[in-house]
Amino acid sequence: MIRIMIHTPVNLRGRMLDYLKNNLPDLEKNIGDKIALYTPHDPEYSLDCSEEWLGPSIEKGIVPDLMVTHASEFATLRNRVESGLLSDLAGRYANENPVREELNMLTDPHGLFYPLFVVPLAMFYNTKKIKEEELKHSWTDLFNEKFKIIFPERDKPLSRAVGAYLKHEFPEQFPEFEKRAVYEGSPTNVIKSVASGEYDMGMTNLSFALMAESRSISINYPQEGFVLLPQVLVWKKGADEKLKIIADLLMGEEMQNYLSEQGTWPTRKDIPMCDTIAYNQQLTNWQGWDAYTKAVSEFDKFSV
């Protein structure tokens, strides 16, 4: 049996699961084996509703054959290259299917990750509590002690990605931020908390923030660019080469168009790119996958 883990943002996960389920008969026929689809909240992978499933799957010996997930998940590994856990099938797939030019810096030189799409992460604020002239339009606005800040739960991938960025880029201000910031609830709950005026500013994925924009909610577009939450295809070491057809399906025009419509940055080159790619400074400053996962790991270990 082939195990596939789907751990993409919740607003995209349902559609992706349904899409794969609808194509399961053909996939199973072509692969020659049964396929089981999982999410992090399936009992086999998590007993406490945690967002972190990779560590437990290694301990139990049930690492999925193919993982469609947040790159931040691999911060669990001390060294993804030396772990011996991951296949270089992603690199071979990248040679056959290079990602679009705007995102080609995400091509993994070790061939372990294949970028499927990027979720931009953004700040948003209550316009009745914060005047625009009070903002620097920078991630450093989060350090303004006048503002009450709320993020989703600390173990959620988007909080880990933004927390890693803040800790790495602003090491002096970060400890004080950690004392003040509240990590609580889901991205949807965070939006509600800011919209109600309970908090002044929050953070979520850009598509949620755009949907929430109203008279009381506005996006704080940062001069440093949106923080990146890349979604990657990763194969377990020893995975069957035939599993590349699942990547073909997810890189297909239908799914990649859907991802673009949801405000993400798809990696297929012939799919329209959102205007928000203008805030791509963190792509131009990309330091590589190992630097990215190391920063997340350092955030995970940080405490005040």
Secondary structure, 3 states (H helix, E strand, C coil): CEEEEEECCHHHHHHHHHHHHHHHHHHHHHHCCCEEEECCCCCCCCCCCCCCCHHHHHHHCCCCCEEEEEHHHHHHCCCCCCCCCECCHHHHHHHHCCCCHHHHHHCCCCCCCEEEEEEEEEEEEECCCCCHHHCCCCHHHHHCCCCCEEECCCCCHHHHHHHHHHHHHCCCCHHHHHHHCEECCCHHHHHHHHHCCCCCEEEEEHHHHHHHCCCCEEEECCCCCCEEEEEEEEEECCCCHHHHHHHHHHCCHHHHHHHHHCCCEECCCCCCCCHHHHHCHHHHCCCCHHHHHHHHHHHHHCCC
